[in-house]
């Protein structure tokens, strides 16, 4: 599965679309407002062109 697109224009939820590289079927995942808030509170981003600013584990104490 490959991440194809994300849409957070609704503000309280995020639509995420994945595509199968073998059969080209697509599946969508929609986050609820609580999941969206948790992701934002953690400072995480969901998206196609997002590049991490820190390496994994850099902030873990």
N, CA, C and O atoms as a Maestro MAE file, in Angstrom:
{
 s_m_m2io_version
 :::
 2.0.0
}

f_m_ct {
 s_m_title
 :::
 protein
 m_atom[244] {
  # First column is atom index #
  i_m_mmod_type
  r_m_x_coord
  r_m_y_coord
  r_m_z_coord
  i_m_residue_number
  s_m_chain_name
  s_m_pdb_residue_name
  s_m_pdb_atom_name
  i_m_atomic_number
  :::
  1 25 0.838 -1.177 0.000 1 A "UNK " " N  " 7
  2 3 0.000 0.000 0.000 1 A "UNK " " CA " 6
  3 2 0.883 1.240 0.000 1 A "UNK " " C  " 6
  4 15 1.899 1.310 0.692 1 A "UNK " " O  " 8
  5 25 0.470 2.193 -0.782 2 A "UNK " " N  " 7
  6 3 1.213 3.438 -0.901 2 A "UNK " " CA " 6
  7 2 0.290 4.587 -0.514 2 A "UNK " " C  " 6
  8 15 -0.866 4.633 -0.936 2 A "UNK " " O  " 8
  9 25 0.798 5.502 0.278 3 A "UNK " " N  " 7
  10 3 0.047 6.689 0.654 3 A "UNK " " CA " 6
  11 2 -0.096 7.578 -0.575 3 A "UNK " " C  " 6
  12 15 0.899 8.004 -1.161 3 A "UNK " " O  " 8
  13 25 -1.339 7.856 -0.961 4 A "UNK " " N  " 7
  14 3 -1.581 8.646 -2.166 4 A "UNK " " CA " 6
  15 2 -1.899 10.110 -1.867 4 A "UNK " " C  " 6
  16 15 -1.400 11.012 -2.538 4 A "UNK " " O  " 8
  17 25 -2.743 10.336 -0.842 5 A "UNK " " N  " 7
  18 3 -3.193 11.696 -0.607 5 A "UNK " " CA " 6
  19 2 -3.728 11.827 0.811 5 A "UNK " " C  " 6
  20 15 -4.219 10.861 1.395 5 A "UNK " " O  " 8
  21 25 -3.629 13.019 1.349 6 A "UNK " " N  " 7
  22 3 -4.266 13.347 2.620 6 A "UNK " " CA " 6
  23 2 -4.995 14.672 2.457 6 A "UNK " " C  " 6
  24 15 -4.588 15.530 1.674 6 A "UNK " " O  " 8
  25 25 -6.080 14.822 3.211 7 A "UNK " " N  " 7
  26 3 -6.858 16.063 3.166 7 A "UNK " " CA " 6
  27 2 -7.312 16.389 4.573 7 A "UNK " " C  " 6
  28 15 -8.126 15.669 5.153 7 A "UNK " " O  " 8
  29 25 -6.788 17.472 5.123 8 A "UNK " " N  " 7
  30 3 -7.198 17.900 6.462 8 A "UNK " " CA " 6
  31 2 -7.923 19.235 6.420 8 A "UNK " " C  " 6
  32 15 -7.919 19.979 7.400 8 A "UNK " " O  " 8
  33 25 -8.547 19.540 5.287 9 A "UNK " " N  " 7
  34 3 -9.226 20.822 5.115 9 A "UNK " " CA " 6
  35 2 -10.477 20.948 5.976 9 A "UNK " " C  " 6
  36 15 -10.964 22.059 6.184 9 A "UNK " " O  " 8
  37 25 -11.012 19.830 6.484 10 A "UNK " " N  " 7
  38 3 -12.194 19.878 7.340 10 A "UNK " " CA " 6
  39 2 -11.851 20.370 8.740 10 A "UNK " " C  " 6
  40 15 -12.730 20.838 9.465 10 A "UNK " " O  " 8
  41 25 -10.585 20.268 9.125 11 A "UNK " " N  " 7
  42 3 -10.140 20.779 10.409 11 A "UNK " " CA " 6
  43 2 -10.234 19.793 11.554 11 A "UNK " " C  " 6
  44 15 -9.293 19.682 12.340 11 A "UNK " " O  " 8
  45 25 -11.340 19.071 11.677 12 A "UNK " " N  " 7
  46 3 -11.500 18.171 12.817 12 A "UNK " " CA " 6
  47 2 -11.261 16.712 12.470 12 A "UNK " " C  " 6
  48 15 -11.317 15.856 13.353 12 A "UNK " " O  " 8
  49 25 -10.995 16.408 11.202 13 A "UNK " " N  " 7
  50 3 -10.682 15.040 10.801 13 A "UNK " " CA " 6
  51 2 -9.746 15.077 9.593 13 A "UNK " " C  " 6
  52 15 -9.596 16.106 8.934 13 A "UNK " " O  " 8
  53 25 -9.124 13.937 9.320 14 A "UNK " " N  " 7
  54 3 -8.200 13.835 8.188 14 A "UNK " " CA " 6
  55 2 -8.627 12.663 7.324 14 A "UNK " " C  " 6
  56 15 -8.862 11.566 7.831 14 A "UNK " " O  " 8
  57 25 -8.730 12.889 6.021 15 A "UNK " " N  " 7
  58 3 -8.984 11.825 5.054 15 A "UNK " " CA " 6
  59 2 -7.639 11.374 4.500 15 A "UNK " " C  " 6
  60 15 -6.848 12.196 4.037 15 A "UNK " " O  " 8
  61 25 -7.377 10.068 4.547 16 A "UNK " " N  " 7
  62 3 -6.110 9.514 4.072 16 A "UNK " " CA " 6
  63 2 -6.430 8.446 3.031 16 A "UNK " " C  " 6
  64 15 -7.223 7.542 3.299 16 A "UNK " " O  " 8
  65 25 -5.826 8.537 1.853 17 A "UNK " " N  " 7
  66 3 -6.099 7.584 0.776 17 A "UNK " " CA " 6
  67 2 -4.836 6.797 0.460 17 A "UNK " " C  " 6
  68 15 -3.769 7.362 0.219 17 A "UNK " " O  " 8
  69 25 -4.987 5.465 0.468 18 A "UNK " " N  " 7
  70 3 -3.902 4.545 0.131 18 A "UNK " " CA " 6
  71 2 -4.263 3.831 -1.164 18 A "UNK " " C  " 6
  72 15 -5.441 3.667 -1.480 18 A "UNK " " O  " 8
  73 25 -3.240 3.403 -1.918 19 A "UNK " " N  " 7
  74 3 -3.443 2.673 -3.159 19 A "UNK " " CA " 6
  75 2 -2.553 1.431 -3.175 19 A "UNK " " C  " 6
  76 15 -1.401 1.474 -2.743 19 A "UNK " " O  " 8
  77 25 -3.102 0.324 -3.679 20 A "UNK " " N  " 7
  78 3 -2.334 -0.917 -3.813 20 A "UNK " " CA " 6
  79 2 -1.503 -0.849 -5.088 20 A "UNK " " C  " 6
  80 15 -2.035 -0.565 -6.161 20 A "UNK " " O  " 8
  81 25 -0.209 -1.108 -4.979 21 A "UNK " " N  " 7
  82 3 0.668 -1.032 -6.143 21 A "UNK " " CA " 6
  83 2 0.466 -2.193 -7.117 21 A "UNK " " C  " 6
  84 15 0.856 -2.102 -8.281 21 A "UNK " " O  " 8
  85 25 -0.144 -3.286 -6.643 22 A "UNK " " N  " 7
  86 3 -0.358 -4.445 -7.519 22 A "UNK " " CA " 6
  87 2 -1.657 -4.356 -8.310 22 A "UNK " " C  " 6
  88 15 -1.676 -4.638 -9.508 22 A "UNK " " O  " 8
  89 25 -2.760 -3.961 -7.635 23 A "UNK " " N  " 7
  90 3 -4.067 -3.994 -8.306 23 A "UNK " " CA " 6
  91 2 -4.700 -2.607 -8.469 23 A "UNK " " C  " 6
  92 15 -5.779 -2.488 -9.049 23 A "UNK " " O  " 8
  93 25 -4.048 -1.575 -7.970 24 A "UNK " " N  " 7
  94 3 -4.516 -0.190 -8.060 24 A "UNK " " CA " 6
  95 2 -5.817 0.086 -7.316 24 A "UNK " " C  " 6
  96 15 -6.415 1.145 -7.508 24 A "UNK " " O  " 8
  97 25 -6.271 -0.838 -6.472 25 A "UNK " " N  " 7
  98 3 -7.420 -0.548 -5.622 25 A "UNK " " CA " 6
  99 2 -7.029 0.519 -4.619 25 A "UNK " " C  " 6
  100 15 -5.876 0.597 -4.196 25 A "UNK " " O  " 8
  101 25 -8.000 1.341 -4.242 26 A "UNK " " N  " 7
  102 3 -7.746 2.387 -3.262 26 A "UNK " " CA " 6
  103 2 -8.627 2.174 -2.041 26 A "UNK " " C  " 6
  104 15 -9.741 1.660 -2.141 26 A "UNK " " O  " 8
  105 25 -8.116 2.571 -0.901 27 A "UNK " " N  " 7
  106 3 -8.857 2.503 0.347 27 A "UNK " " CA " 6
  107 2 -8.654 3.822 1.080 27 A "UNK " " C  " 6
  108 15 -7.569 4.404 1.057 27 A "UNK " " O  " 8
  109 25 -9.714 4.280 1.729 28 A "UNK " " N  " 7
  110 3 -9.639 5.544 2.457 28 A "UNK " " CA " 6
  111 2 -9.764 5.285 3.948 28 A "UNK " " C  " 6
  112 15 -10.490 4.389 4.381 28 A "UNK " " O  " 8
  113 25 -9.054 6.075 4.718 29 A "UNK " " N  " 7
  114 3 -9.163 6.046 6.174 29 A "UNK " " CA " 6
  115 2 -9.516 7.464 6.599 29 A "UNK " " C  " 6
  116 15 -8.902 8.429 6.145 29 A "UNK " " O  " 8
  117 25 -10.496 7.579 7.463 30 A "UNK " " N  " 7
  118 3 -10.906 8.881 7.966 30 A "UNK " " CA " 6
  119 2 -10.715 8.877 9.473 30 A "UNK " " C  " 6
  120 15 -11.270 8.034 10.177 30 A "UNK " " O  " 8
  121 25 -9.926 9.826 9.962 31 A "UNK " " N  " 7
  122 3 -9.707 9.909 11.408 31 A "UNK " " CA " 6
  123 2 -10.866 10.655 12.057 31 A "UNK " " C  " 6
  124 15 -11.472 11.536 11.446 31 A "UNK " " O  " 8
  125 25 -11.163 10.296 13.290 32 A "UNK " " N  " 7
  126 3 -12.192 11.028 14.019 32 A "UNK " " CA " 6
  127 2 -11.547 12.241 14.696 32 A "UNK " " C  " 6
  128 15 -10.321 12.338 14.740 32 A "UNK " " O  " 8
  129 25 -12.353 13.165 15.223 33 A "UNK " " N  " 7
  130 3 -11.782 14.379 15.826 33 A "UNK " " CA " 6
  131 2 -10.794 14.108 16.962 33 A "UNK " " C  " 6
  132 15 -9.815 14.839 17.107 33 A "UNK " " O  " 8
  133 25 -11.031 13.075 17.766 34 A "UNK " " N  " 7
  134 3 -10.112 12.768 18.863 34 A "UNK " " CA " 6
  135 2 -8.763 12.278 18.334 34 A "UNK " " C  " 6
  136 15 -7.718 12.664 18.857 34 A "UNK " " O  " 8
  137 25 -8.776 11.439 17.311 35 A "UNK " " N  " 7
  138 3 -7.514 10.969 16.713 35 A "UNK " " CA " 6
  139 2 -6.749 12.130 16.084 35 A "UNK " " C  " 6
  140 15 -5.528 12.218 16.213 35 A "UNK " " O  " 8
  141 25 -7.468 13.013 15.409 36 A "UNK " " N  " 7
  142 3 -6.842 14.168 14.775 36 A "UNK " " CA " 6
  143 2 -6.199 15.066 15.824 36 A "UNK " " C  " 6
  144 15 -5.074 15.530 15.638 36 A "UNK " " O  " 8
  145 25 -6.905 15.313 16.923 37 A "UNK " " N  " 7
  146 3 -6.362 16.151 17.991 37 A "UNK " " CA " 6
  147 2 -5.125 15.520 18.617 37 A "UNK " " C  " 6
  148 15 -4.162 16.219 18.929 37 A "UNK " " O  " 8
  149 25 -5.146 14.188 18.804 38 A "UNK " " N  " 7
  150 3 -3.991 13.497 19.381 38 A "UNK " " CA " 6
  151 2 -2.765 13.657 18.484 38 A "UNK " " C  " 6
  152 15 -1.670 13.929 18.976 38 A "UNK " " O  " 8
  153 25 -2.942 13.491 17.182 39 A "UNK " " N  " 7
  154 3 -1.827 13.634 16.237 39 A "UNK " " CA " 6
  155 2 -1.267 15.047 16.297 39 A "UNK " " C  " 6
  156 15 -0.050 15.230 16.318 39 A "UNK " " O  " 8
  157 25 -2.149 16.055 16.324 40 A "UNK " " N  " 7
  158 3 -1.698 17.447 16.383 40 A "UNK " " CA " 6
  159 2 -1.008 17.748 17.706 40 A "UNK " " C  " 6
  160 15 -0.005 18.461 17.731 40 A "UNK " " O  " 8
  161 25 -1.537 17.210 18.815 41 A "UNK " " N  " 7
  162 3 -0.939 17.430 20.131 41 A "UNK " " CA " 6
  163 2 0.461 16.838 20.212 41 A "UNK " " C  " 6
  164 15 1.343 17.405 20.857 41 A "UNK " " O  " 8
  165 25 0.666 15.700 19.558 42 A "UNK " " N  " 7
  166 3 1.977 15.058 19.537 42 A "UNK " " CA " 6
  167 2 2.951 15.753 18.580 42 A "UNK " " C  " 6
  168 15 4.136 15.420 18.544 42 A "UNK " " O  " 8
  169 25 2.451 16.710 17.812 43 A "UNK " " N  " 7
  170 3 3.309 17.431 16.873 43 A "UNK " " CA " 6
  171 2 3.619 16.633 15.628 43 A "UNK " " C  " 6
  172 15 4.617 16.894 14.956 43 A "UNK " " O  " 8
  173 25 2.771 15.653 15.308 44 A "UNK " " N  " 7
  174 3 2.993 14.806 14.143 44 A "UNK " " CA " 6
  175 2 2.234 15.339 12.946 44 A "UNK " " C  " 6
  176 15 1.254 16.068 13.099 44 A "UNK " " O  " 8
  177 25 2.686 14.977 11.749 45 A "UNK " " N  " 7
  178 3 2.014 15.342 10.508 45 A "UNK " " CA " 6
  179 2 1.742 14.081 9.711 45 A "UNK " " C  " 6
  180 15 2.549 13.152 9.700 45 A "UNK " " O  " 8
  181 25 0.602 14.057 9.046 46 A "UNK " " N  " 7
  182 3 0.262 12.963 8.141 46 A "UNK " " CA " 6
  183 2 0.213 13.562 6.748 46 A "UNK " " C  " 6
  184 15 -0.574 14.473 6.493 46 A "UNK " " O  " 8
  185 25 1.046 13.061 5.843 47 A "UNK " " N  " 7
  186 3 1.033 13.619 4.503 47 A "UNK " " CA " 6
  187 2 2.012 12.934 3.583 47 A "UNK " " C  " 6
  188 15 2.871 12.167 4.017 47 A "UNK " " O  " 8
  189 25 1.869 13.221 2.314 48 A "UNK " " N  " 7
  190 3 2.676 12.582 1.279 48 A "UNK " " CA " 6
  191 2 4.099 13.123 1.248 48 A "UNK " " C  " 6
  192 15 5.048 12.346 1.149 48 A "UNK " " O  " 8
  193 25 4.265 14.434 1.331 49 A "UNK " " N  " 7
  194 3 5.579 15.053 1.159 49 A "UNK " " CA " 6
  195 2 6.195 15.538 2.462 49 A "UNK " " C  " 6
  196 15 7.058 16.415 2.442 49 A "UNK " " O  " 8
  197 25 5.776 14.994 3.582 50 A "UNK " " N  " 7
  198 3 6.300 15.414 4.879 50 A "UNK " " CA " 6
  199 2 7.660 14.757 5.097 50 A "UNK " " C  " 6
  200 15 7.800 13.543 4.946 50 A "UNK " " O  " 8
  201 25 8.653 15.557 5.450 51 A "UNK " " N  " 7
  202 3 9.976 15.030 5.754 51 A "UNK " " CA " 6
  203 2 10.260 15.284 7.231 51 A "UNK " " C  " 6
  204 15 10.019 16.389 7.718 51 A "UNK " " O  " 8
  205 25 10.764 14.289 7.951 52 A "UNK " " N  " 7
  206 3 11.031 14.483 9.376 52 A "UNK " " CA " 6
  207 2 12.111 15.540 9.591 52 A "UNK " " C  " 6
  208 15 13.076 15.626 8.831 52 A "UNK " " O  " 8
  209 25 11.930 16.341 10.639 53 A "UNK " " N  " 7
  210 3 12.926 17.351 10.963 53 A "UNK " " CA " 6
  211 2 13.978 16.819 11.916 53 A "UNK " " C  " 6
  212 15 15.058 17.397 12.038 53 A "UNK " " O  " 8
  213 25 13.665 15.703 12.605 54 A "UNK " " N  " 7
  214 3 14.597 15.091 13.538 54 A "UNK " " CA " 6
  215 2 14.660 13.596 13.263 54 A "UNK " " C  " 6
  216 15 13.706 13.011 12.750 54 A "UNK " " O  " 8
  217 25 15.755 12.996 13.597 55 A "UNK " " N  " 7
  218 3 15.872 11.566 13.416 55 A "UNK " " CA " 6
  219 2 15.060 10.846 14.472 55 A "UNK " " C  " 6
  220 15 14.776 11.408 15.530 55 A "UNK " " O  " 8
  221 25 14.684 9.610 14.196 56 A "UNK " " N  " 7
  222 3 13.887 8.812 15.119 56 A "UNK " " CA " 6
  223 2 14.604 8.659 16.443 56 A "UNK " " C  " 6
  224 15 15.784 8.311 16.481 56 A "UNK " " O  " 8
  225 25 13.904 8.913 17.515 57 A "UNK " " N  " 7
  226 3 14.460 8.716 18.842 57 A "UNK " " CA " 6
  227 2 15.278 9.871 19.378 57 A "UNK " " C  " 6
  228 15 15.815 9.780 20.482 57 A "UNK " " O  " 8
  229 25 15.386 10.947 18.634 58 A "UNK " " N  " 7
  230 3 16.224 12.068 19.049 58 A "UNK " " CA " 6
  231 2 15.696 12.725 20.328 58 A "UNK " " C  " 6
  232 15 16.486 13.162 21.164 58 A "UNK " " O  " 8
  233 25 14.375 12.798 20.491 59 A "UNK " " N  " 7
  234 3 13.788 13.444 21.646 59 A "UNK " " CA " 6
  235 2 13.434 12.472 22.775 59 A "UNK " " C  " 6
  236 15 12.890 12.904 23.792 59 A "UNK " " O  " 8
  237 25 13.718 11.198 22.634 60 A "UNK " " N  " 7
  238 3 13.357 10.215 23.650 60 A "UNK " " CA " 6
  239 2 14.383 10.291 24.785 60 A "UNK " " C  " 6
  240 15 15.591 10.232 24.558 60 A "UNK " " O  " 8
  241 25 13.868 10.422 26.011 61 A "UNK " " N  " 7
  242 3 14.773 10.496 27.170 61 A "UNK " " CA " 6
  243 2 14.611 9.299 28.058 61 A "UNK " " C  " 6
  244 15 15.290 9.190 29.079 61 A "UNK " " O  " 8
  :::
 }
 m_bond[243] {
  # First column is bond index #
  i_m_from
  i_m_to
  i_m_order
  :::
  1 1 2 1
  2 2 3 1
  3 3 4 2
  4 3 5 1
  5 5 6 1
  6 6 7 1
  7 7 8 2
  8 7 9 1
  9 9 10 1
  10 10 11 1
  11 11 12 2
  12 11 13 1
  13 13 14 1
  14 14 15 1
  15 15 16 2
  16 15 17 1
  17 17 18 1
  18 18 19 1
  19 19 20 2
  20 19 21 1
  21 21 22 1
  22 22 23 1
  23 23 24 2
  24 23 25 1
  25 25 26 1
  26 26 27 1
  27 27 28 2
  28 27 29 1
  29 29 30 1
  30 30 31 1
  31 31 32 2
  32 31 33 1
  33 33 34 1
  34 34 35 1
  35 35 36 2
  36 35 37 1
  37 37 38 1
  38 38 39 1
  39 39 40 2
  40 39 41 1
  41 41 42 1
  42 42 43 1
  43 43 44 2
  44 43 45 1
  45 45 46 1
  46 46 47 1
  47 47 48 2
  48 47 49 1
  49 49 50 1
  50 50 51 1
  51 51 52 2
  52 51 53 1
  53 53 54 1
  54 54 55 1
  55 55 56 2
  56 55 57 1
  57 57 58 1
  58 58 59 1
  59 59 60 2
  60 59 61 1
  61 61 62 1
  62 62 63 1
  63 63 64 2
  64 63 65 1
  65 65 66 1
  66 66 67 1
  67 67 68 2
  68 67 69 1
  69 69 70 1
  70 70 71 1
  71 71 72 2
  72 71 73 1
  73 73 74 1
  74 74 75 1
  75 75 76 2
  76 75 77 1
  77 77 78 1
  78 78 79 1
  79 79 80 2
  80 79 81 1
  81 81 82 1
  82 82 83 1
  83 83 84 2
  84 83 85 1
  85 85 86 1
  86 86 87 1
  87 87 88 2
  88 87 89 1
  89 89 90 1
  90 90 91 1
  91 91 92 2
  92 91 93 1
  93 93 94 1
  94 94 95 1
  95 95 96 2
  96 95 97 1
  97 97 98 1
  98 98 99 1
  99 99 100 2
  100 99 101 1
  101 101 102 1
  102 102 103 1
  103 103 104 2
  104 103 105 1
  105 105 106 1
  106 106 107 1
  107 107 108 2
  108 107 109 1
  109 109 110 1
  110 110 111 1
  111 111 112 2
  112 111 113 1
  113 113 114 1
  114 114 115 1
  115 115 116 2
  116 115 117 1
  117 117 118 1
  118 118 119 1
  119 119 120 2
  120 119 121 1
  121 121 122 1
  122 122 123 1
  123 123 124 2
  124 123 125 1
  125 125 126 1
  126 126 127 1
  127 127 128 2
  128 127 129 1
  129 129 130 1
  130 130 131 1
  131 131 132 2
  132 131 133 1
  133 133 134 1
  134 134 135 1
  135 135 136 2
  136 135 137 1
  137 137 138 1
  138 138 139 1
  139 139 140 2
  140 139 141 1
  141 141 142 1
  142 142 143 1
  143 143 144 2
  144 143 145 1
  145 145 146 1
  146 146 147 1
  147 147 148 2
  148 147 149 1
  149 149 150 1
  150 150 151 1
  151 151 152 2
  152 151 153 1
  153 153 154 1
  154 154 155 1
  155 155 156 2
  156 155 157 1
  157 157 158 1
  158 158 159 1
  159 159 160 2
  160 159 161 1
  161 161 162 1
  162 162 163 1
  163 163 164 2
  164 163 165 1
  165 165 166 1
  166 166 167 1
  167 167 168 2
  168 167 169 1
  169 169 170 1
  170 170 171 1
  171 171 172 2
  172 171 173 1
  173 173 174 1
  174 174 175 1
  175 175 176 2
  176 175 177 1
  177 177 178 1
  178 178 179 1
  179 179 180 2
  180 179 181 1
  181 181 182 1
  182 182 183 1
  183 183 184 2
  184 183 185 1
  185 185 186 1
  186 186 187 1
  187 187 188 2
  188 187 189 1
  189 189 190 1
  190 190 191 1
  191 191 192 2
  192 191 193 1
  193 193 194 1
  194 194 195 1
  195 195 196 2
  196 195 197 1
  197 197 198 1
  198 198 199 1
  199 199 200 2
  200 199 201 1
  201 201 202 1
  202 202 203 1
  203 203 204 2
  204 203 205 1
  205 205 206 1
  206 206 207 1
  207 207 208 2
  208 207 209 1
  209 209 210 1
  210 210 211 1
  211 211 212 2
  212 211 213 1
  213 213 214 1
  214 214 215 1
  215 215 216 2
  216 215 217 1
  217 217 218 1
  218 218 219 1
  219 219 220 2
  220 219 221 1
  221 221 222 1
  222 222 223 1
  223 223 224 2
  224 223 225 1
  225 225 226 1
  226 226 227 1
  227 227 228 2
  228 227 229 1
  229 229 230 1
  230 230 231 1
  231 231 232 2
  232 231 233 1
  233 233 234 1
  234 234 235 1
  235 235 236 2
  236 235 237 1
  237 237 238 1
  238 238 239 1
  239 239 240 2
  240 239 241 1
  241 241 242 1
  242 242 243 1
  243 243 244 2
  :::
 }
}
